[in-house]
Amino acid sequence: MKIKTLLFVFCLLISLSSFALKKTNKKEKLVKITYEQFNRGKLIPSKGIVLTCANGIVKLSSTSKIENSFIDYNTKSVVKVLDIDSTQYKQIRPFSELSKATASNKKLTILGYQCQKASFVIFSNRIDVWYTTKTKFKASPSLSAIIENGLILKYVANGNYTLLAKSIDHEKGYMHYPQKNIPPISQARYRELIIKSRYVTIPVFHKEQINFQDDIINPKKEIINHTYHFSKGTIILKKVKLPKLNPNGNVFITLTNWSNGDAYDRTGCVFTLADDNKKSILAALKNGLKELPIYMDNKGTEYQGVISTNNYTVPIELMRFFTSFGVGYFNNKRPINNYNWQDSVVYKQEITELISMDKKELWIGVFIGNYDKGGHKVSLDLNYYPPFENNPPKKKFIKPLFYTLNIMEASGQNYGRMFKNDTLSMEFNMTTDIKNPQLLFTTTGHGGWGNGDEFIPKLNQIFIDNKLVFKHTPWRSDCATYRMSNPSSGNFGNGLSSSDLSRSNWCPATLTQPFYIPLNNLDKGTHTIKVTIDQGDDEGSSFNHWSVSGILVGNK
């Protein structure tokens, strides 16, 4: 008898489960709420939000192809589902972790419902909402401002941005709410994935060594994604393939640097080659300095490859950076109480004006001047961010003019010492008019003793067609900010460290940004540019020099 009873109960449970499953899978009546968007009281067409509600679940409309957002009033949680490369992730945030509302006595009638006002403070933003509790369903157009027992019909952020319910409609259909077999992840991990999905990362180098070495053998052919080592190992160079991208996006480079044995601060740069079918620094890297044109100052001193000519184009400097005193390698070799040394130095800079992302391939190189067998290690990524709006593509104008940073220093390329005897002067030809022409001018002074130009402010001036367009004394007085990135920096008797000292437009463990000089009257034709610097006197074997870069940019 007991067996028969158990069998009956078991069959009944199966029957009820099947019935419940069929009922859940039937098409359900959906509630669709449409909100209009306003900015400072002005309607923004086609920018509204639509909510779909069914059985205690709310789905928010989104333009994203990879993310869906839900409010689950049954479990009192916000649920986000991310689909990247055919893999789904789920992030759940309970209502208890959200900001709490402060009630108000103010009333407002919206779509025939009397609504009560409540307010939230979220990341220093004031959010005001008007909600009703007179509906069977609950919903909010926001994942952060939620009334657990109410339907929010108006949402106002900081008094400016407004979402106002325009209509509530009942429809037939089924709302897909993906929950099963999706692994949950933390909010921090979800945010990382969603941010990275919004832009394109093009890896160039990963912990590549830049050091001083002999007997380097490179392939004779140009191989895509192969790391070439040049100039006794102080330059690495790679030809990378670029994906097809909208050329109007923003481009950044991210460089990470570790000491691999070198204890000193060194000049470094990231550079690319101009696409103008002229000879470039690549020829000299392969065949020697004889490939570079000679510039001679009025004292007869020769400088290799410092200005662009009819047959040669100087490198396009994407980033000027300075390594730290030994970050990473020397962290454990000089422990100091309460000094928490950084693991590495990360430099990130926008280079949108300096690089055309409509190319198929691109040479990218990194130079660090050093004479250490361990040297340094670097990782480098290109980061491409799509444009905010799909406007017609702009054709960039990029014309490198001069470059005195001797990236082939280890091969014998001379330092930029001409400013003591002369100006750096050259002619250039503009074959077309450009919009918003600018000169990107990067300058750093060097001469590492007490009276050297590294530690004495010096005036820089630029003249175009004998008219002064730039006059400035470049200087950095914030170097002490980066002390935690300089473990092997020498400590002086007065309490200062070498890395603390102010310098001529650079600090150990920082990058140096270019000056953006507008050239509104730069027309077609031939022009002359002159760079003058108040370079100081040499002392014995110690000499001053300046690393300057000048690149014309604009839109064709």
PAKE-144135 format. One record per residue (C-alpha): residue in three letters; x, y, z. Coordinates in steps of 0.25 Angstrom, whole numbers, padded with zeros to 4 digits, always signed. Each point is the difference from the previous one (the first is absolute). Layout:
AlaXYZ
...
end
This chain:
Met+0000+0000+0000
Lys+0011+0010+0004
Ile+0007-0003-0014
Lys-0013+0003-0007
Thr-0001+0013+0007
Leu+0014+0004-0002
Leu-0002-0003-0015
Phe-0012+0008-0001
Val+0007+0012+0007
Phe+0012-0001-0009
Cys-0009+0000-0013
Leu-0008+0011+0005
Leu+0013+0009+0002
Ile+0005-0004-0014
Ser-0014+0004-0006
Leu+0000+0013+0008
Ser+0015+0004-0004
Ser-0004-0003-0015
Phe-0012+0009+0001
Ala+0008+0011+0007
Leu+0011-0001-0011
Lys-0010+0001-0011
Lys-0007+0012+0007
Thr+0013+0007+0001
Asn+0004-0002-0014
Lys-0013+0005-0005
Lys+0000+0014-0006
Glu-0002+0010+0011
Lys-0007+0014+0000
Leu+0011+0010+0001
Val+0000+0014+0005
Lys+0008+0010-0009
Ile+0004+0014+0007
Thr+0006+0010-0010
Tyr+0008+0012+0006
Glu+0004+0012-0007
Gln+0013+0007+0003
Phe+0002+0015+0002
Asn+0012+0008+0002
Arg-0002+0013+0008
Gly-0014+0000-0004
Lys+0002-0003-0015
Leu-0005-0013-0006
Ile+0011-0009-0006
Pro-0007-0007-0011
Ser+0003-0015-0002
Lys+0008-0001+0013
Gly-0011-0006+0009
Ile+0000-0013+0008
Val-0010-0011-0001
Leu-0003-0010+0012
Thr-0006-0013-0002
Cys-0006-0006+0012
Ala-0006-0014+0003
Asn-0001-0009+0013
Gly+0008+0009+0009
Ile+0011+0002-0011
Val+0004+0013-0007
Lys+0009+0000-0012
Leu+0006+0014-0004
Ser+0002+0003-0015
Ser+0014+0002-0004
Thr+0008+0003-0013
Ser+0011-0009+0005
Lys+0002-0013-0008
Ile+0006-0007+0011
Glu-0007+0004+0013
Asn-0014-0002+0005
Ser-0004+0006+0014
Phe-0012-0005+0008
Ile-0006+0004+0014
Asp-0005-0013+0007
Tyr-0011+0005+0010
Asn-0002-0015+0004
Thr+0014-0002+0005
Lys+0002+0015+0003
Ser+0012+0001-0009
Val+0006+0007-0012
Val+0005-0010-0010
Lys+0009+0003-0012
Val+0004-0010-0011
Leu+0012+0002-0009
Asp+0002-0008-0012
Ile+0015+0001-0005
Asp+0006-0009-0011
Ser-0012-0010+0002
Thr+0002-0001+0015
Gln-0010+0006+0010
Tyr+0003+0006+0013
Lys-0010+0004+0011
Gln+0001+0010+0011
Ile-0010+0001+0011
Arg-0001+0012+0010
Pro-0010-0001+0011
Phe-0010+0012+0003
Ser+0007+0001+0013
Glu+0013+0005-0006
Leu-0007+0011-0007
Ser-0002+0014+0005
Lys-0012+0002+0009
Ala-0011+0010-0003
Thr-0004+0012+0008
Ala-0015+0002+0000
Ser-0007+0014-0003
Asn-0014+0005+0002
Lys+0000+0006-0014
Lys-0010-0006-0010
Leu-0002+0000-0015
Thr-0010-0006-0010
Ile+0006-0008-0011
Leu-0008-0008-0010
Gly-0012+0001+0009
Tyr+0008-0006+0012
Gln+0002+0008+0012
Cys+0015-0001+0003
Gln+0009+0003+0012
Lys+0014+0006+0000
Ala+0012-0007+0005
Ser+0015+0004-0001
Phe+0013-0008-0001
Val+0015+0005+0001
Ile+0008-0009-0009
Phe+0015+0003-0002
Ser-0002+0015+0004
Asn-0012+0001-0010
Arg-0014+0004+0005
Ile-0011-0009-0006
Asp-0014+0004+0001
Val-0011-0010-0003
Trp-0015+0000+0000
Tyr-0007-0014+0002
Thr-0013-0007+0002
Thr-0004-0012+0008
Lys-0014-0001-0007
Thr+0004-0010-0011
Lys+0002-0015+0001
Phe+0014+0001-0007
Lys+0012+0007+0005
Ala+0011+0006-0009
Ser+0011+0011-0001
Pro+0008+0005-0012
Ser+0012+0000+0009
Leu+0008-0011+0005
Ser+0005+0008+0012
Ala-0013+0008+0005
Ile-0010-0011+0003
Ile-0013+0001+0009
Glu-0002-0014+0004
Asn-0016+0001+0001
Gly-0002+0010-0011
Leu+0000+0004-0015
Ile+0009+0012-0003
Leu-0006+0009-0011
Lys+0009+0012+0001
Tyr+0015+0000+0002
Val+0009+0013+0001
Ala+0015+0000+0002
Asn+0006+0013+0006
Gly-0012+0008-0005
Asn+0004-0001-0014
Tyr-0001-0014-0006
Thr-0015-0005+0000
Leu-0007-0013-0004
Leu-0015+0001+0000
Ala-0010-0011-0003
Lys-0007+0003-0012
Ser-0009-0013-0001
Ile-0003-0013+0006
Asp-0005-0011-0009
His-0004-0015+0001
Glu+0005-0009-0010
Lys+0001-0015-0003
Gly+0013-0007-0001
Tyr+0011-0006+0008
Met+0012+0006+0007
His+0013-0008+0000
Tyr+0006+0001+0013
Pro+0014-0008-0001
Gln+0003-0006+0014
Lys+0004-0015-0001
Asn+0014-0005-0002
Ile+0006+0014+0000
Pro+0012+0002+0009
Pro-0001+0011+0010
Ile+0011+0010+0001
Ser+0004+0011+0010
Gln-0004+0014-0003
Ala+0014+0004-0002
Arg+0003-0011-0010
Tyr-0013+0004-0008
Arg+0004+0015-0001
Glu+0014-0005-0005
Leu-0006-0008-0011
Ile-0010+0010-0004
Ile+0010+0011-0001
Lys+0010-0008-0008
Ser-0011-0004-0009
Arg-0002+0015-0004
Tyr+0013+0002-0007
Val+0011-0008-0008
Thr+0013-0003+0006
Ile+0012-0003-0010
Pro+0011-0007+0007
Val+0014+0004-0005
Phe+0010-0004+0010
His-0001-0009+0013
Lys+0012+0001+0010
Glu+0010+0002-0011
Gln+0014+0003+0004
Ile+0008+0012-0004
Asn+0014+0000+0004
Phe+0014+0002-0005
Gln+0006-0013-0008
Asp+0008-0004-0012
Asp-0002-0010-0010
Ile-0014+0002-0004
Ile-0005-0007-0012
Asn-0014+0004-0006
Pro-0007-0007-0011
Lys+0003+0007-0014
Lys-0015+0000-0004
Glu-0011+0009+0007
Ile-0008-0010+0008
Ile-0014+0004+0006
Asn+0000+0000+0015
His+0015-0003+0002
Thr+0008+0008+0010
Tyr+0013+0005-0006
His+0011+0005+0008
Phe+0009+0011-0005
Ser+0011+0010+0004
Lys+0007-0010+0010
Gly-0014-0004+0006
Thr-0004+0014+0004
Ile-0011+0000-0010
Ile-0011-0010-0002
Leu-0009+0001-0013
Lys-0012-0007-0005
Lys-0009+0000-0012
Val-0015-0002+0005
Lys-0013-0003-0007
Leu-0011+0010+0002
Pro-0015-0005+0000
Lys-0010+0008-0008
Leu-0004+0011+0009
Asn-0008+0014-0001
Pro+0012+0010-0002
Asn-0008+0010+0008
Gly+0002-0007+0013
Asn+0010+0004+0012
Val+0013-0008+0000
Phe+0009-0001+0013
Ile+0013-0008+0003
Thr+0003-0007+0013
Leu+0014-0003+0004
Thr+0004-0008+0012
Asn+0015+0001+0004
Trp+0008-0008+0010
Ser+0015+0000+0003
Asn+0007-0013-0004
Gly+0013+0004+0007
Asp+0002+0015-0004
Ala+0000+0009+0012
Tyr-0001+0013-0007
Asp-0010+0009-0006
Arg+0001+0000-0015
Thr-0006+0007-0012
Gly-0010-0008-0008
Cys-0010+0002-0011
Val-0011-0008-0008
Phe+0000+0004-0015
Thr-0005-0004-0013
Leu+0004+0002-0014
Ala-0006+0010-0010
Asp-0008-0006-0012
Asp+0005+0009-0011
Asn+0009-0009-0008
Lys+0013+0007+0005
Lys+0012-0006+0006
Ser-0002-0002+0015
Ile+0008-0003+0013
Leu-0003-0015-0004
Ala+0011+0001-0011
Ala+0010+0005+0010
Leu-0004-0011+0010
Lys+0003-0011-0010
Asn+0012+0006-0007
Gly+0006+0010+0009
Leu+0001+0016+0002
Lys+0005+0002-0014
Glu-0015-0001-0004
Leu-0003+0013+0007
Pro+0001+0014-0006
Ile+0010+0009+0007
Tyr-0004+0013+0007
Met+0012+0010+0003
Asp+0000+0011+0010
Asn+0008+0013-0002
Lys+0012-0006+0007
Gly+0000-0012-0010
Thr-0005-0010+0010
Glu-0008-0011-0007
Tyr-0013-0006+0005
Gln-0006-0012-0007
Gly-0015+0000-0004
Val-0005+0011+0008
Ile-0009+0007-0010
Ser-0009-0005-0011
Thr+0005+0002-0015
Asn-0005-0003-0014
Asn+0005-0014+0002
Tyr-0001-0003+0015
Thr-0011+0001+0011
Val+0004+0000+0015
Pro-0008-0009+0009
Ile-0013+0004+0005
Glu+0001+0000+0015
Leu-0013-0005+0007
Met+0005+0001+0014
Arg+0012+0005+0007
Phe+0002-0007+0014
Phe+0011-0001+0010
Thr+0003-0013+0008
Ser+0000+0000+0015
Phe+0012-0003+0009
Gly-0001-0015+0000
Val-0015-0003+0002
Gly-0003-0015+0002
Tyr+0014-0005+0000
Phe+0006+0008+0011
Asn-0013+0000+0009
Asn+0005-0011+0009
Lys+0015+0005+0000
Arg-0003+0014+0007
Pro-0012-0002+0010
Ile-0003+0012+0007
Asn-0011+0000+0011
Asn-0013+0006-0005
Tyr+0005+0001-0014
Asn-0009-0009-0008
Trp+0007-0001-0014
Gln-0008-0001-0012
Asp+0000-0013-0008
Ser+0002+0007-0013
Val-0002+0013-0007
Val-0012+0001-0009
Tyr-0001+0012-0011
Lys-0013+0002-0008
Gln-0001+0011-0010
Glu-0010+0004-0011
Ile+0006+0000-0014
Thr-0012+0002-0008
Glu+0006+0011-0008
Leu+0013-0008-0003
Ile-0005-0013-0006
Ser-0009-0004-0011
Met-0008-0012+0004
Asp-0005-0002-0015
Lys+0013-0007-0003
Lys+0001-0015-0002
Glu+0014-0001+0007
Leu+0009+0009+0009
Trp+0014+0000+0005
Ile+0001+0003+0015
Gly+0013+0001+0008
Val+0005+0003+0014
Phe+0014+0006+0003
Ile+0006+0001+0014
Gly+0014+0005+0001
Asn+0008-0009+0009
Tyr+0013-0007+0001
Asp-0004-0011+0009
Lys+0000-0015-0004
Gly-0013-0002+0008
Gly-0006+0013-0004
His-0015+0001+0000
Lys-0013-0007-0003
Val-0012+0006-0007
Ser-0014-0004-0004
Leu-0007+0009-0010
Asp-0015+0000-0005
Leu-0008+0009-0009
Asn-0014+0003+0005
Tyr-0010+0004-0010
Tyr-0013+0007+0005
Pro-0012+0001-0010
Pro-0005+0014-0003
Phe-0012+0005+0007
Glu-0008+0003-0013
Asn+0001-0006-0014
Asn+0005+0012-0007
Pro+0007+0000-0014
Pro+0014-0005+0002
Lys+0011+0011+0001
Lys+0013-0001-0008
Lys+0011+0004+0009
Phe+0012+0008-0003
Ile+0013-0004+0007
Lys+0014+0006-0004
Pro+0012-0003+0009
Leu+0010+0012-0002
Phe+0011-0002+0010
Tyr+0005-0010+0011
Thr+0013+0002+0008
Leu-0002-0012+0009
Asn+0011-0009-0004
Ile-0007-0014+0001
Met+0012-0006-0007
Glu+0009+0005+0011
Ala+0007-0014+0002
Ser+0003+0000-0015
Gly+0007+0014+0001
Gln-0011+0010-0004
Asn+0004+0014+0006
Tyr-0008+0007+0011
Gly-0008+0012-0003
Arg+0011+0010+0005
Met-0002+0010-0012
Phe-0008+0011+0008
Lys+0013+0005+0007
Asn+0006+0004-0014
Asp-0012+0002-0008
Thr-0015-0001-0002
Leu-0006-0013-0006
Ser-0006+0005-0013
Met-0006-0007-0012
Glu-0010+0003-0012
Phe-0013-0008-0002
Asn-0010+0000-0011
Met-0015+0000+0002
Thr-0006-0006-0013
Thr-0014+0002+0005
Asp-0009+0008+0010
Ile-0003-0007+0013
Lys-0011+0003+0010
Asn+0004+0003+0015
Pro+0015-0001-0003
Gln+0009-0002+0013
Leu+0014-0002+0003
Leu+0002-0011+0011
Phe+0013+0004+0007
Thr+0007-0009+0010
Thr+0012+0005+0007
Thr+0009-0005+0012
Gly+0013+0005+0004
His+0012-0008+0005
Gly+0013+0002+0006
Gly+0001-0007+0013
Trp+0009+0008+0010
Gly-0003+0012+0009
Asn+0001+0010-0011
Gly-0005-0009-0011
Asp-0013+0004-0008
Glu-0007-0012+0006
Phe-0001+0008+0013
Ile+0000+0014-0005
Pro-0012+0007-0007
Lys+0003+0003-0014
Leu-0009+0009-0010
Asn-0005-0008-0013
Gln-0005+0008-0012
Ile-0006-0003-0013
Phe-0001+0009-0012
Ile-0007-0003-0013
Asp+0003+0009-0012
Asn+0008+0008+0010
Lys-0013+0002+0009
Leu+0000-0004+0014
Val-0010-0011+0002
Phe+0005-0006+0014
Lys+0007+0005+0012
His+0001-0008+0012
Thr+0010-0005+0011
Pro-0004-0015+0002
Trp+0002-0004+0014
Arg-0006-0011+0009
Ser+0000+0002+0015
Asp-0009-0012+0004
Cys+0011-0011-0001
Ala-0001-0003+0015
Thr-0014-0005-0003
Tyr+0006-0013-0006
Arg+0010-0004+0011
Met-0007-0013+0002
Ser+0003-0004-0014
Asn+0015+0002+0002
Pro+0006-0010+0010
Ser+0015+0002-0005
Ser+0000+0015+0000
Gly+0011+0006+0009
Asn-0003+0006+0013
Phe+0007+0013+0003
Gly+0005+0005+0014
Asn-0011+0011+0001
Gly-0012-0011-0002
Leu-0002+0002-0015
Ser+0001-0011-0010
Ser+0005+0002-0014
Ser-0013-0004-0006
Asp-0007+0012+0008
Leu+0008+0011-0007
Ser-0007+0009-0010
Arg+0005-0001-0014
Ser-0002+0005-0014
Asn-0013-0005-0004
Trp+0001-0014+0005
Cys+0001-0009+0013
Pro+0005-0014+0002
Ala-0012-0010-0002
Thr-0009+0010-0008
Leu-0003+0003-0014
Thr+0001+0014-0006
Gln-0012+0006-0008
Pro+0002+0008-0013
Phe-0004+0015+0000
Tyr-0011+0002-0010
Ile+0003+0013-0008
Pro-0011+0005-0009
Leu+0005+0005-0014
Asn-0013+0006-0006
Asn+0007+0008-0011
Leu+0008-0012-0005
Asp-0003+0000-0015
Lys+0004-0008-0012
Gly+0014+0002-0005
Thr+0015+0000+0006
His+0002+0004+0014
Thr+0012+0001+0010
Ile+0000-0004+0014
Lys+0011+0003+0011
Val+0001-0006+0014
Thr+0009+0008+0009
Ile+0004-0004+0014
Asp+0008+0007+0011
Gln+0010-0012+0001
Gly+0010+0001+0011
Asp+0015-0001-0001
Asp+0007-0014+0001
Glu+0009-0003+0012
Gly+0012-0008-0003
Ser-0005-0014-0006
Ser-0014+0003+0005
Phe-0009+0006-0011
Asn-0015+0005-0001
His-0009-0004-0011
Trp-0015+0001-0003
Ser-0009-0011-0006
Val-0011+0007-0008
Ser-0011-0005-0009
Gly-0009+0008-0010
Ile-0012-0006-0007
Leu-0010+0008-0008
Val-0014-0006+0001
Gly-0014+0004-0005
Asn-0011-0005-0009
Lys+0000+0000-0015
end
